[in-house]
């Protein structure tokens, strides 16, 4: 289970007062990024991430650090 960053913190980080982000949108965004990380690892032959972190934790931390954002079509 992921405790940090919390789901509420991730939702606040992605959204704004004018356009809040739903938990569903957060889930889709994190799952897509997690799949990208796994594909990158497979293409480079890596078996695990530095610090033995899970891919989903890396994706959540990237959102909290502002490395990517939600874009509405």
N, C-alpha and C positions, 0 to 999 in steps of 0.2 A: 504494500500500500504506500502511496506517495503522500507524505504529510507536508513537505515543503517543496515547492511553493504550494500554497493551498489553492483550491479551485476558485474560491472567491477572489483571491489576489490575482489570479490569472485572468479572470473575467474582467476585473477592474483595469488591469494593465492593457488588455486588448480593446476594450470599449471606451466610450466617452459618455459624458452626461447626455449629449444629444443623440448618440447612437450606441446604446448599450449592446453588448455581445451576449448571446444566449449561451447556456451551458452546452447545448447541442453543437453550436458553431465552434465552441472551444474544443469539444471532443473531436469533431471532424478535422479541425486544423492540426491538433496535436497528433492524431492518428496518421494523417498524411505526412507530416514531418518525420514521425517515427519510422514509417515505411521508407522514406528517402534515406534516413540514416542507416537502416538495415541494408538497403541496396548498395549504398556507398561502401559499407563494410564488406559486403560480399564481393564487390568488384575489386577491392584492394587486397582481399584475402585475410583481412583482420578477423580475429575470432572474438575479441572482446574490446571494450572501450577502456581508455585510461581510467584508473581508479575503480575499475570493475563496476561502473555505473550501468544501469539499464538504459536502453535507447529512449524509452519514454521519459525518463528523468532528464536526459540531455535535452529533449525537445521542450519540456516544460521550463527548464532553466533558460533556454534560448528565448522563449517568449518573455520571461521575466526580465531578461537582460536587453530586450528590445531588438533582438537580431532579426525578427520577422514579425509581421503584423497581418491582421485579417484584412482582406480586400474584398469589397462587395462589388458584384458585377452590375 
